[in-house]
Amino acid sequence: MIRNFSDHAANERTFLAWVRTSIAVMAFGFVVERFGLFLETASAAAGAAQPRATPHFSGPAGLALIALGLVMIAVATWRFVTTAREIDDPEPHAGPGARFDLALAVLIFLMGGSLLAYLGLNLFGKS
C-alpha cells in the first residue's frame, strides 16, 4: 500500500484539473485570436466598409490567453511536484496561499471584460 495514498491522489486530481483548465484557456485563446477574422467577415457580409472597432485586438488577446494557459500548466506542474514532496515529508509545511489563484482570477476577469467591451463596440457601437 502506498503511504498517504489519498493525499497523493488528491494532489494528482488537483493537478489534472489545472491542466484541463489550462487547455480550455488555450483553446479559448485560439478562438479569441480567430474572432477578429470572424468580425471582418461578418462586417463585410453586412455591407460595412470596415469593422467599427480596432480589428487587431483579438489577436493579442488570444495570444495572451494562450500564454496564460502555458503559464498555468507550468505553475500547476511546479505545485504538483512540490506538494508531492511535502506530503511524504514528516515536517509540517505552510500552504502556498491563495495569492496566485486570486491574481489569476483577476487577470481572467480583466481579459473577459476587455473582450466583452471589444465585442460590444463591434456589435453595438456607433456607425
N, C-alpha and C positions, 0 to 999 in steps of 0.2 A: 504494500500500500504506500502511496506517495504521501509524505508528510505535508500537512497543510494543503491538502488537495483542493478543498472548497475555496480557499483563498486564491490559489493559483488559477483555478477555473474561473473565478470571478474576475481576476485580473485579465485573463485571456478574453473573456466575453466583453469586457470594457474596451480592450484594445481593438477587437473586431468591430465593435460599434463605432469607434473613432475612425477606423479605416473605411467602413461603409459610408459614414458621414462625409469623409474626405472625398471619396469617389463621387458622391452626389454633388458636392460643392464644385468639383472639377467638371462634372457633366453639365451642371447649371452654367458654369463659366463658359463652356463651349457654346451652349445655346444663346447666352447673352452676347457672346462675341459675334455670332451669326445674326443676331437680331437686327443690327444695322442694315444688313443686306435685305432682310425682310421688309423693313420700313421703307427703304428706297424702292423696292419692287411694288409695295402697296401704294406708295405715293405716285409712282408712275402709272399704275393701273387706275388710280382715282383721278388722274389728269393733272396732278400738281406738278409744277416745274421742278421743285426740289423739296426735300423734307423740311419741315418747319424748324426743327432744332438741329444742332450740330450732329451730323450722322456718324461722327468719329468717336462718340462717347462710348458706344457699346464695345468697341474693340479693346480699349484699355481696361474697361470694367470687366470684361470677360477674361482677359489675361490676368487681371488681379485676382479674380476668383480661382482661376486655375493655379496660380502661385500660392494662394491661401490654402488650397487643398493639399498642395505638396508640403507646405509648412506644417499643416495639421498632421499629416502622416509622419513626418519627421519627429514632431513633438510627441505624438502618440507612441511611436516606437521607443523613444527615449524614456518616456514614463513607464511603459510596459517593462522594459529591461530593468530599470531602477526599482520598480515595485517588486518585480520577481526576486531580485536580490534581497530586498528588505523583508520580504515575507519570511524567508528562512533565517534571517539574522536574529539572534536572541535579544539584541538591544532594541529598545523602542525607538521609532523614528517619527518625526513630525510629518504630517501630511503636506502635500505640495501647495495646499491653499487653493482658493478659487480665483485668484487674480487673473491667471491666463484664461480661464474659462469665461470670466466676465469680459475681459478685453476682446476675446474672440466674438462673443455675443454682441458687443457694442459695434465692433467692426462690421459684422454681417448686417446688423440693423442699419448702420450708416450706408452701406453699399446698397441695401434693399431700398432705402429711402431715396437714394440718388437715382436708382433705376426707375422707381415709381415716378419721380419728377421728370425724368427723361421721357418716359412713356406718355405721361400726361401732357407734356409740351408737344410731343409729336401727334398725339391723337386729338387733343382738345385745345391746343394753342391757337393763338391768333393767326389768321391767314396772312 
